[in-house]
Amino acid sequence: QATERPWMSIYLRILAFVFAYGAIVHFGNIAGFGEMPWLETPLTWRIGDVFYGILDTVAVIGLGARKVWGIGLCLSCSAFRLGYLNCSKGTGNREQGTGKN
């Protein structure tokens, strides 16, 4: 199985660290450490923070354990993000909502 190879194990651990950072950012936003108070952000951002925070956390667990479902979830998270970015073009980002330019 490919996940048992040493180089793949290292790669999966690196991916796990990247997704762990993403989960920390999303849960940090929920905890109020973002640029704006979390309850003042649009509902779609709050849903995204919860959704991606949970998915990133589960992906970290799967990637760290070198499971095939972790790799699949990692790819799914990436596809969801690309779809979200393509659908939300022109709707602004967090910086635009604060009045800062």
N, C-alpha and C positions, 0 to 999 in steps of 0.2 A: 504494500500500500504506500502511496506517495507521501502520506503524512508522517510516515516513520523515517523518512530519509533525513539526515542531519541538516542539510541545507534548507529543506522545506520547514523543518522545525524552527530554525532561526527566523525564516521569513514570516511564518505564522505568528511568532512571538512579537516581531516588529509590528506587524499589522494589529496585533492585540493592543500594543501600546498606543498606536494611532487612534484606534477606536476607543480606548480608555480615556484618552485626552478629550475626544468628542463627547463622551458621556459626562465627564467632569464639567465641561463647558455648559452642557444643557442643564445639568442639575445645579450648577452655579447660577445660571439664569433664573431657575425656579427659586433658589434660595435668596435671590435679590442681589447677587453680585454683578449683574449685567449693567449695561449703560443706562437702562431705564428700569424703574420698578416693574416687576413682572406682571402685576395686576393691571398696570397701565398700558401694556403692550396689546396689540390686536389679538383677538381670539385665535387666529390662525397661527400666530407665532407661539402662543401658549400650547396649543395642541401639538405643534411641531416639536417643541422642547420636551414635552412628556413622551411623545411617540418615539423620537430619536434617542432620547435618554434611555428608555427601556430597551430599544433595539440594539443600541450600542453596547449596553451592559451585557445583554445576552450574547452578542457577537464576541465580546471579549472573553466570556466564559468558554464558548465553543472554540475559539481560536487558541486560547491558552491550553485547552485540553486536547488540541489537535484532532478535533472531530470534523467529520465531513459536513455535518449540519452547520457547524460554525463557519466553514468556508462558504457554504450556500447562503447563510444569513449575511455574511460580509458582502457578498456580491449583490444580494437583494437590497441591503442598505445603500450601497453605492448607486444602484439603479433607481431607487426611490428618490435619492437626493438629486440625481440628474433630471429626473422627471419633475421634481418640485422646482428646481431652478428654471427649467424651460417653461413651466406653466406660470411661474411668478414673475417673469420678466416684465419690467415696467410698473410693477406694483410697489417698488421701493424697497429699501432695506432699513435696518434699525437706525442707522445714522440719519437717514432722510426724515424719519419720523420725529426726531428730536429737535429739528430746527437748526441744527449745526450744519455749516457748509464748509 
